Amino acid sequence: MLPFVIEYRGRLAGQLTVAGITWGSMCSGHVGYWVDQAVAGRGVMPTAVALAVDHCFRTVGLHRIEVCIRPENGPSRRVVEKLGFREEGMRPRYLHIDGAWRDHLVFALTAEEVPDGLLRRWHRTRAKNAPRTAPQDSPRNP
């Protein structure tokens, strides 16, 4: 297991854990995370997930990372969608949460899908989707 603390502007903002690490022919793990609502929507969690995935692929030597998310958890689903994780399907009654077995959607990514790194891809995606300002009128030469 690889537990990470997420700080934003010098204070605790969340946690990310890479767990269920399996070696041998699988070389995979799964990521779980939470973020403080006060910093949600600022790109903190997609950045943290991208950093952790890059560390797992490049330093740890994993090949595949999964994220399992409850279908009704829109904000968490947006994190993996922004990062380009592939949706693979549903795991019925996957985890026991709040007194009941809960379904989870499975999202995955392999090292080959991000040869330049997930953080780099996330930054390129953000730059491409950033609002563009209208060009300023340039002075004309007489």
Buried (B, 14 or more C-beta within 10 A) or exposed (E): EBEBEBEBEEEEBBBBBBEBBEEEEEBBBBBBBBBBEEBBEEBBBBBBBBBBBBBBBEEEEBBBBBBBBBEEEEEBBBBBEBBBBEEEEEBEEBEEEEEEEBBBBBBBBBBEBBEEBBBEBBBEBEEEEEEEEEEEEEEEEE
